[in-house]
Amino acid sequence: MTAFVQNNMKAANQKGCVKPAAPIIYGKFAVCFATFGGPHIGVGEARPMTLWLRSAIEHLGFIVLDEWH
């Protein structure tokens, strides 16, 4: 999933979709979610990935409505 997002961000950047100061594109919404497995630290394992994904999506101008873990 990380490689997928990185590749799409590179493509979006090359097309000029990633703009300085990440202006909001009204009407474009997203929700970020991440799953986690194992008994280790639970949501603490999923949260960094969700924040990274949120950052990538916001750089494209989307409004992130929520994060789910």
N, C-alpha and C positions, 0 to 999 in steps of 0.2 A: 504494500500500500504506500509506503514511503517513497519508493521509486516511482510509482504511478503519479503521485502528487508532484514530486520534483520534476518529472518529465513534462507534466502539464503546465507547471509554473514556468519552466524554461520556454515552452512553446508560446505561452501567453505573453511572456516578456518580449520574445522576438516579434510577435504581432503588434506590440505596443499596448497591450491590455493592462500591463502593470504600470501605473502612473505614479509620479512623485506625490507624496502625501496621501496616497490611496483614497482618492475621492469616492464617495458613496454613489453607487448606481441605484437610484430609487426603483423599487419593484423587484430587486434581486435579493432573495433571502436564502439563508442556509441554516442548518442545524448540524452541529458537530457531535459525533458520538464515538466512543471507544469502548471496547470490551476488554476484560482482563480475566486471566485464569490463574488458578493456583491460590494457595492460602497465604502467600507472602505478605504483601502490604496492601492488598485490595485496590481501592480507588487511587491510591498513591502511584500505582503502576500505570494507570490509564490516563490520569490527568495531564502529564507532560505531553503525551501524544495528542490529546485533544487540544491543548493550548497551541501546539505547533500547527496543527491542522487549521485551527481558527485563524491564526496569523496568516497562513497562506491564503485562505479564502477572503479575509479582509483586505489583503493586498490587491485582490481582483475587484474590489469595490462592493462586495456583497455585505449585507447586514446579517450578522450572525445572531439569530434569535435566542439560542440556548445551547448548552453543552450537556450531554448525557453520558453517564458512566455506568 
